[in-house]
Amino acid sequence: MIVVVDTNVPLVANGNAGQASDSCVSACAKRIGEICQPGGKIVLDDQWLIIDKYTHKLKTDKPGVGNEFLKWVLTNRENLKC
């Protein structure tokens, strides 16, 4: 399955969305975990605008499921198998 991941999903997965319930945080973290498994695929625009949004909101040097997602995106952005 190929998916589009809004910037709010990894932010909530990090627990950084103050209005999100615990169940929403868990659901976002679970979905991010599923996406980052072998064979997971996301849609990226050809100008990498979404990557710019991810990098503006997330940090690869900080702990968190959403931050791990950013690492995964940056590592695999040109990998056509991911």
C-alpha positions, -999 to +999 in steps of 0.1 A: +000+000+000+012+035-008+001+063+015+003+101+019+015+111+054+003+145+066+029+163+088+005+160+118+007+122+119+044+121+129+040+151+151+012+134+170+032+102+170+059+121+189+033+132+214+038+169+204+002+177+196-013+190+228-049+183+219-044+147+207-057+120+230-035+091+241-054+068+218-047+091+188-010+093+197-009+055+199-027+051+166-004+075+148+027+058+163+014+024+152+007+036+117+041+052+114+056+019+126+037+000+099+048+024+072+085+022+081+085-016+078+101-033+048+079-027+018+063+005+033+058+032+007+048+069+009+040+095-017+065+124-020+061+153-043+089+158-069+099+191-054+102+176-019+079+202-004+066+177+021+101+168+031+107+205+038+076+205+060+087+173+078+122+187+084+107+220+097+086+202+123+106+171+131+143+165+142+164+135+133+186+140+164+157+138+189+139+107+202+103+099+190+084+078+166+078+108+143+115+117+143+124+082+134+099+085+105+118+115+093+150+095+094+133+067+074+120+092+048+154+109+043+172+075+041+147+061+016+135+091-004+151+080-036+147+042-030+121+031-055+116-002-036+104+017-005 
